[in-house]
C-alpha cells in the first residue's frame, strides 16, 4: 500500500480537515512540504524550517485521511 506524508500549516485539527472526493484539497491550506506517494518498503525525506503554529500531517491518498492517517503537532 502506498502512502504520502503531507504537512499543512492550519488552525484546523487534522481529523476535522474537510474532504473533497476522499482527499484534502491541500491548496485550501498552507502546505509546508511533503514526501510524495511512496511504495511500501521504500522511504523518502524532505526538510523544512517551521514557524510557530499548529500543523497537521496527513496521508492524502484517497481514503487514508478518513481512515485516521493524520496527526497534529504544534511548533512553539
GIRAHU-V886736 format. One record per backbone hydrogen bond with DSSP energy under -0.5 kcal/mol. NH is the residue of the N-H (numbers start at 1). CO is the residue of the C=O. Records with the same first field share a line. If there is no record, write none. Layout:
# GIRAHU-V886736
NH = CO, CO
This chain:
# GIRAHU-V886736
3 = 38
5 = 35
6 = 4, 58
7 = 33
8 = 6, 56
9 = 30
10 = 8, 54
16 = 13
17 = 14
20 = 23
23 = 20
26 = 24
28 = 25
29 = 26
30 = 9
31 = 29
32 = 7
33 = 7
35 = 5
36 = 34
38 = 3
42 = 39
50 = 48
53 = 75
55 = 73
56 = 8
57 = 71
58 = 6, 56
59 = 69
60 = 58
63 = 22
64 = 61
65 = 61
67 = 63
68 = 65
69 = 64
70 = 68
71 = 57
73 = 55
75 = 53
76 = 74
